Amino acid sequence: MGNYKNYKVWEKSHQLVLDIYGLTKDFPKSEQYNLISQMNRASVSIPTNIAEGCGRETQKEFIRFLYIASGSAHELDYLLLLASDLGYIESEISKNTISEIDEIKKMLAALIKTIKTSL
């Protein structure tokens, strides 16, 4: 297929993973196997699925993995809202990070649309 590192959406989602890991390191230890783990896994799933989709044989398979990445972005969106409501992160940081996630979701949707029109 192609090199996942050539996609701007992969680059932005990789940076998001680094940001999420930075945020969750300050969460209470009691959340280590709960919210911390869930947020980290959801964030990692986004660039991972983009990368895996690039390694597939067909464009249709790539699209399927982009949809999975999008689902993980939606999941992470909610988890950030929850973390903010629980008081684990400041509301402004949550809003800024959710804004980044929204941009990634839009980029994924645009990439899916572009690939679909080329099929």
C-alpha positions, 0 to 999 in steps of 0.5 A: 500500500504505502508508508504510513509515515507519509500521512499527516493524519498518522503524524498528528495521531502519533503526537496525540498518543504522546500527549495522552501518555503525558496527561495520564501519567498524573492520574491517580494510581487507582486508575492505572488499570482502568481509565489510564489503560483505556485512554492509552490504548484508545490513543495508540489504536488510532495511529496503529490502525492507520499503520496496519491499514497501510500494510494491507493489500487493498484499498478496501482493507485500508479503509476498514482500518481507517474506520477502526482508527476513527472509532478509537478517536471517538472513544478517546473523545469520550474518555477525555470528557470523563477524565475532565468530569472526574477532575483528573485533567483541567477542563481547558486541557481536555477541550484543547485535546478534544479539539485535536481529536476532532481534527484527526476525525475530520482528517480520517473522514476526508482520507476515507472519502478520497480513497472511496472515490478512487475505487 
